Amino acid sequence: MADAEIARRLQEEEWGVAAPSSAVQAVRTSAEFVAHLAMAGRRKPVVVDFTATWCGPCAMVAPAFERLAAKHAARAVFLKVDVDDAQEVAQRANVRAMPTFHVYLGGEKVDEMTGADGARLATLVDAWVARAAAEADAAADAGAGGAGASTGVGGRAARRHAPVTAPLLFVEGSAAKIVAKLEELNARRQAAGGAAPAAAGGAGALGDELSGAQLEAVRALARRLAAQPPPPPSLPDPSARAAALALLQCVSCWPADDSFPAVDLLRLALLREGERVALVELGGELVRATLGVACGEGAPPAAQMLGLRLLANCCAHARTAAMLAPHREAIVERCGALRSSERAGTRLAAATVLLNLAVLAANAVGDFEARVQLVSSCAAALEERAAQPAAAAVDAVDSEAAYRLTVAGSTLCLADGECAALARALGMDEHARALGAGALGTGTPKLAEALGEDV
């Protein structure tokens, strides 16, 4: 695949780089707060409005904050923290008066302001947006200056795409067709008397087949997912919560052969703000069930592929990305185990999960252990790919998977010089040379070039 085509796909909605449904995003937990800072990194300032519903000055300055968020939506991240609903976040930020505004860059607080002065707030935000943009331009200029000017994986052509700052998501699918399949399997299980045992480690206490009320909640979810434009989020939404619990029941208690429609519907639900709130409440249960059943050892390759796609879509938003953090090591290990799957789509989904985790790790302050694990996993996958017969090296899907692994490595190495040294030690450049034009879309030894070596 040509570099121009890869660039087009990375930039267009075909691969579904999701944008937030609102310019200002509410934060309720420390995990969400840290995830937002990590995803923004040094490329975008994060502006946080610490507010309270009872605060009159907060209400006065809120419209000015909203206008700034709309103005700089593509260049900064704007968060709102209700200090009563998110006391842990407010304490972490040492906020003692409202309204207070913080600016973060690279995960660290770089400026703050207290008071309801809209003009002063605009000056503060405009200045930091301009500064971050200037730093990004300077870094890009340095990267274009030739070998040794910057460190990464991907070469001059791939630098147009790396570092990746937004996740790649799986957005296609018909919710109505997925629900129809789920109903068919549910009816089959009911006819069999629900004899299938719950998966080992699954939440068997939740039950087995879905009730009529649960099915109706799932059908309502499908209707919301099909609606264009998406309905405005309702917080809390009892129907969304009921659907999320019903689908978790399927993923946890049904074997992977039957639960795959539930996994696929959850994948689509992760892309909608109104559904995402309910899914966040499932937290680690959803991730554990996906890893243990859908992506588990012995599950059908198609089910494993859908489970990996769900995990990739968890990176669509900071809240759901935070659910992955405690399970990152297990997820990377599972991706490594599935990189040799007999199904090409599963191999591509595993590469996509690694790329999305690389985006999170590259922007996370001090998360060196995660970066090392991801670089090692990407290097091993590329080495395995390079060792395949020449005839297999031209497969389009595997070529795409190799490219995503390459861009993941570039993103990590550009964020951390020690990762670049590790990538060199693991021979990622040699693997790229072995893959050549068939796997990476060009004859340029991208890895070697981006790692600072002459081409």
Protein Blocks (a to p, Z undefined) as FASTA:
>chain_A
ZZklmmmmmmmmklopacdfbfbdcdfbfklmmmmmmmnmmmbccddddddfklmklmmm
mmmmmmmmmmmmmmcccddddfklmmmlmmmnopabdcdddddeehiafbdcedjdfklm
mmmmmmmmmmmmmmmmmmmmmmmnoghkagceeijmlmmmpccfbdcddfbdcfklmmmm
mmmmmmmmmmnoomaccdehiafknopcdcfklmmmmmmmmmmmmpccddddddddfklm
mmmmmmmmmmmmmcfklmmmmmmmmmmmmmpmklmmmmmmnmmmmmmmmmmmmmmghiaf
klmmmmmmmmmmmmmpmklmmmmmmmmmmmmmmmmmmmmgfblklmmmmmmmmmmmmmmm
mmpghilmlmmmmmmmmmmmmmmmmmpcfklmmpmklmmmmmmmmmmmmmmmmmomklmm
mmmmnommmmmmmnmmmlnopabdfklmmnopaZZ
